[in-house]
Amino acid sequence: MIKLDIVNAVVGRTNISRTKAEQAVETIFESLKGALGRGQRIELRKFGVFSVKPRKTGIGRNPRTGEEVSIPPGKAVRFKPGKELQGLADTTAGVAK
């Protein structure tokens, strides 16, 4: 699914124009990015939680040369699915075989 699919779903379920739906979806995503940029936790009930976690310094390898590369510390966005979303994954796990 891509952003356009979300916009189309909003247009299909509401009586607003495509332009307004695009603005609404874009506003939501910008709000989410802004909150994560400030290190805030985003909790969407029945969906999941987005949070920013610190990432430690590490050592990686350049896949082409095999040379060791230092990975600087930073931050990473993490997602923990809610119970309802986890239940969805559990029911589709048997189908994906």
C-alpha positions as CSV (number, residue, x, y, z in Angstrom):
1,M,0.0,0.0,0.0
2,I,1.2,3.5,-0.8
3,K,0.1,7.0,0.2
4,L,-2.1,7.2,-3.0
5,D,-4.0,4.1,-1.8
6,I,-4.7,5.8,1.5
7,V,-5.9,9.0,-0.3
8,N,-8.1,6.9,-2.5
9,A,-9.6,5.1,0.5
10,V,-10.4,8.5,2.1
11,V,-12.0,9.7,-1.1
12,G,-14.0,6.5,-1.3
13,R,-15.3,6.6,2.2
14,T,-16.1,10.3,2.5
15,N,-17.7,12.9,0.3
16,I,-14.6,15.1,0.2
17,S,-12.6,16.0,-3.0
18,R,-9.3,14.3,-3.9
19,T,-7.4,17.5,-3.2
20,K,-8.9,17.8,0.3
21,A,-8.1,14.1,0.9
22,E,-4.5,14.6,-0.2
23,Q,-4.2,17.6,2.1
24,A,-5.6,15.6,5.0
25,V,-3.3,12.6,4.5
26,E,-0.3,14.8,4.0
27,T,-1.1,16.8,7.2
28,I,-1.4,13.6,9.2
29,F,2.0,12.3,7.9
30,E,3.7,15.6,8.5
31,S,2.3,15.7,12.1
32,L,3.6,12.2,12.7
33,K,7.0,13.0,11.3
34,G,7.2,16.2,13.4
35,A,6.3,14.4,16.6
36,L,8.9,11.6,15.9
37,G,11.4,14.3,15.1
38,R,10.9,15.8,18.5
39,G,11.3,12.4,20.1
40,Q,7.7,12.0,21.0
41,R,5.9,8.7,21.2
42,I,2.8,8.2,19.0
43,E,0.2,5.8,20.2
44,L,-2.6,4.9,17.8
45,R,-5.2,2.8,19.7
46,K,-6.0,-0.6,18.2
47,F,-3.1,-0.1,15.7
48,G,0.2,0.4,17.5
49,V,2.9,2.6,18.9
50,F,5.7,4.5,17.1
51,S,8.7,5.5,19.2
52,V,12.2,6.8,18.7
53,K,14.9,4.7,20.3
54,P,18.6,5.5,20.5
55,R,20.9,3.3,18.4
56,K,24.3,2.3,19.6
57,T,27.6,2.7,17.8
58,G,28.4,-0.4,15.8
59,I,30.7,-1.9,13.3
60,G,29.4,-3.0,9.9
61,R,30.9,-4.2,6.7
62,N,31.0,-2.8,3.3
63,P,29.4,-5.6,1.2
64,R,31.5,-4.9,-1.8
65,T,34.9,-4.8,-0.2
66,G,34.4,-6.6,3.1
67,E,36.0,-3.6,4.8
68,E,34.9,-2.8,8.4
69,V,32.9,0.5,8.7
70,S,32.1,2.3,11.9
71,I,28.4,3.0,12.3
72,P,27.8,6.2,14.3
73,P,25.2,6.3,17.1
74,G,21.9,7.7,16.2
75,K,18.2,7.3,16.6
76,A,15.8,4.8,15.0
77,V,12.0,4.8,14.7
78,R,10.5,1.6,16.1
79,F,6.9,0.3,15.7
80,K,5.2,-2.0,18.1
81,P,1.9,-3.3,16.8
82,G,-1.2,-3.2,18.9
83,K,-3.1,-6.4,20.0
84,E,-5.6,-6.1,17.2
85,L,-2.9,-5.7,14.5
86,Q,-0.9,-8.6,16.0
87,G,-4.1,-10.7,15.9
88,L,-4.4,-9.9,12.2
89,A,-0.8,-11.1,11.6
90,D,-1.5,-14.3,13.5
91,T,-4.6,-15.2,11.4
92,T,-2.8,-14.6,8.1
93,A,0.3,-16.5,9.1
94,G,-1.4,-19.8,8.3
95,V,-2.5,-18.5,4.9
96,A,1.0,-17.3,3.9
97,K,2.5,-20.8,3.8
